[in-house]
Structure formats: structure tokens, C-alpha cells
Amino acid sequence: MNIDIIGDIHGCFDEFVRLTKKLDYSWETGFPIHPKGRKLAFIGDLTDRGPNSLQVIEIVYTLVCEKKDAFYVPGNHCNKLYRFFLGNKVQITHGLETTVAEWQALDPSKQTQIKQKFIKLYEDAPLYQILDNGKLILAHAGIKESLIGKNSAKVKTFVLYGDITGETHENGRPVRKDWAVHYKGEAWIVYGHTPVKEVRKVGRTYNIDTGAVFGNKLSSLRYPDMEIVDVESSMPYIEDRFRALE
């Protein structure tokens, strides 16, 4: 199984195109195809904060739902956008406002089309993916070994938000424990959610969210090669978005 796993895109569509081209994908058909049959995988947070969230949704929907040629697991931003599209009451903050503004600028028929695509993409997705006969796990914020193979409210909270304690920092951000340092499993776990300046390998885990939307890089992990391929971001650099776990 040959997969190229893409970190949190957050609406950075141009960086996504550049990264896939660097990974030798062709866009001649309007979406990325690899000449040697490699597949893309997305670890959530496709949207919010970046300039082109809806383009990202459309391409990922095409690859995952129509072509059945890619893998996707949702992130916390995906979950919030899903709840917005369902008509649930959500706070349109923390980046969601950028995606909502893009969507509201469309004509009504296009709005319906995008909403239906994203709802299907989200509802068809597992909370996390176990691939390559159990050797590879994709989970947006990671997953503890004891939770692998389970599906529950606790698992959903963990894979969307990480190992949160319920406490918050002075700036309001949740306190998150560093689950990866305690992971002793055999499967590789590839995740994102917490922006890091360089891809972070701890044991058999990789955090590949290198903060594209915060001006750093959009990164990918080539599996099973375990090679990092990245592109520089065109977004303004925001230093304080990169933080250590507890």
C-alpha cells in the first residue's frame, strides 16, 4: 500500500496543489492522480482560516466519494463545519467564519451542492482509518493504543481534539497531554491537529501538521517510505500558533 498522507490543509488550496505536484501527481484531469497508482490520504481540517476552503472540499470529495481513490478522516474543524451545515447552533469563530463567508458568497444552487458534498464526505468517513492490515492508522489528533479498534464518544473526542484534560490555558486554548510519548504500539499512527514547525516523529507516531495556514509549511508523509515532502506556505507567519504539548 503506497499512500501520501497530507497534513492539515485549512483552506490552503494553492499549497495543496504545489505539494501534490511535488509528490508527482498530475492535475490534467482537474484533480490529482499519481502515474504509479499512489493514493492520497487526508487527516482532517480541510477547511477554515485559509483562502480556498471550498476548493479543497470539492477536490477531496471527488477523490474520496466519487473516485474512491483516497482516504479521509475528519478533524475538529470538519466536525464544526458539518454541524453548521446541518443547521446546528455553532459559534462561527476560530476560522469557521472564513469558510462560511466563502460559502455565503455563492449562489444558492452552488451553496446546496457544496453543503451536500461535505455532508456526504463527513458522514461516510470513519472516525479514524486502520490501513495496510493494521500497520497504519490515520487519526486527526491521534489515538491512544487502548482506544484502537473502538468507537465511542470517548474515541470521537480523542481523535478530534487530542488528549484534552478539560482545563484551559490563560489564552483559552485547551490543555492537551502529549499522548504520543506514551504510545508503545506496533502500528504507525499519523496525525496532525497540533501545529509543529517540523514534522514530529515520536516512537511510531508522526505529527504532520506543520501549520500551513499559519505561514510555515504544508507537509506530507510518504508511506511506507516514511519520507517527508513539504512545500513552503504563502500565508503570513504567526509564531504563537506553534506550541508545545503538556
N, C-alpha and C positions, 0 to 999 in steps of 0.2 A: 504494500500500500504506500503510494507516494503522494504526500499531501504538503501543500504550502499553507501554513496557518498564519492568518493575518491578525495583528493586534487591533485594539480599539480604534476604529476609523473616525467616529464622531463627526461625520459630515465632510471629512477632508477627501473629497472625491478625486481631486487632481493628484494628490499624493498616492491614493489607491491605484489610479491608472499608471502612474510612474513606477510604483512598486511592482505591479503585476508585469509590466513590460520588462523591468529589470530581472524578473523571475522567468522571462522568456515566454510569457503569454501573449497571444495575438488578439487584437481587438477588431480585426477585419469584419467580423460578423456583428459588431456592436456590443459584444460582451467578451470577457477574457476566456480564451481557450488555449490549452497548452498542447504543443505539437506531439509531445510524448505521453499525453494522457494523464498528466499530473492533475490533481484536483485541489481546489481552494477550500479552506475552512475558515470560518469567521467566529470569533469568540465573544460576540456581543458588542453592545454600544456602537451600533452602526451610525446613530444619529446624534444630534444636539451639539450646540456650540459652534460647529464648523459651518461653512457656507453652502454646502450642497448635500444636505441630508437626504432629500427625496431622490436624487440620482443614485445614491448609494442603495437606498431601499429597492429601487427598480432593478438594478443590476443583480443584487443578492437574491431578490425574488425570482428573477429569470433563471439564475444558476441553480438555486435550491429547489424551487417549486415547479418550474416548467421543464428545465433540462435534467433535473435530478443528478446534477453533476458537481455538487458542492455540499459542504456541511455547515450548519449554523446552530449555535446555541445562544439564547437571549442573555442580554445584560440588564442591569437595573434601569438604564435609560430606555431600553427596549420595552421593559415591563411598564414603565410610566407612560410611554407613548401609546402602548396598547390600551391601557386603561383610559387614556384621553380619547382615543378613537372609539372606545365602547360607550363614551358619554359619561364615564365616571367622573366624580369631582376630584381633580388633581391640581396641585399647585403648578402653575405654568412658570416655573423658575428653574434655576440650575442648568440652563441650556435648553430646556424644552421650548422656551419661548422662541428660539431661533427656528426650530423645526415647525412649530405651529404657525409662525409668521410666513414661512415659505409655503406651507400648505394652504393657508388662508388666501394667499395671493393668486391661487389657481382658480380656474373657472369651476363651477360646481361638478360637472361631469368628471373632470380630472381629479378633483378632490375625492370623489367617490371611488374612483379607480385606485388611487394611491392608498386610501384607507382600507379597501378590501384586500389589496395585495399584502399590506403589512399585517393585517389581522390574520390572514391565512399563513403567512410566513411564521408569525409568532405562535399561533395555535398548533401548527404542525411540528414545531420544534420541541425536542426533549429538553429537560432542564439541563442536562449535560450529556455528552456523547462518549460512549465507550467504543473505540475503534481498534482495528488491527488485532482482533482476537484478544481484546483486553489489555493490549500493550500500551495503548494511548488513550488518554482521557482529556476531553476538552470541557472546560467549565469556566464561565466568565470570571468569577472571583476565586476560583479554586474549589477544592473539595477535600475534606478530611478522609483518611483511609477508612474510618469506621462508617462513613456515610455512602461509600461507593456501592452501587447496586440497589440503593434505597431511593424511594420517592416519598417525600412527606413535606409538611410545611417547614420543618427544620432544615431539610435539604434545600428547599427552594430559597429560604432566607440566606443560607450559607453560599450557594452558588451565585446568587445575585449580588450579595453585599459583602461577603467575606466573613471572617470570624469576628463578628461585632460583639461588643460587651454590653451594649445598652447605654454606655456612658458616652459623653461628648467632650471634645476639646473646647477650649475657650472660644475658638472661632466657629464653633457649632458643628464641626465635622465629627463623625462618629469615631470612637476609639476602636481600632481594629488590631487584633492579635496576629502575629506572624505564624500562621498555621504551617507554612512551608518548611520551617526549620524543624518541625516535629514529624514530618511525613517520612515514613520508612518503607513505603510500598514499592512494589516492583514496576508498576505501570508508570509511564511518563505522564505527568499532568502539565498541560499547557493552559495558561490563564492570562488574565490582564487585570483590569479594574483599577488597580493602584498604579498611577504613573511613576515610572522609574526612568532615569536618564539613559541607562544602558540596560539591555536585556539582562534579567537577573536569573541566574541558574543556582538553585539550592537543592542539593541531592538530585532527585529525579523530577524536579519541577522547573518550569520556565515561566517567568512573568514577561510577556512580550508587549505590554502596553508601555511604549516609550513616549507617550504624550505628544502625539502628532498635533492634536488640536491646541496644545499649549506651546507650540513652536519648536519642538525638539525633533522627533523622527517618527515615521511610521515603519514599524518593524514586522518581519515575518520569520517564522522558523520552518525550515525545510525538513520534513520528516520522511524517511528515517535518517537522513544525513545529519540532522542536528546542526545545520548551518544557518547562521543568522544573515538575513539580507534586509537592508533597510534603505530608506530614502529620507533626505532632509525635508523638514516641513517648511512651508511658505508662510505659516501663521506667526504672529508675534510671540516672542518667547516670554513665558511667565514663570519665573523661578520658583515662586512659592507654591506652585501646584505639584511640585515633586517633593514627596515627603516619605520619611521612614515609617515603617510599621512599629508597633509597640514591642 
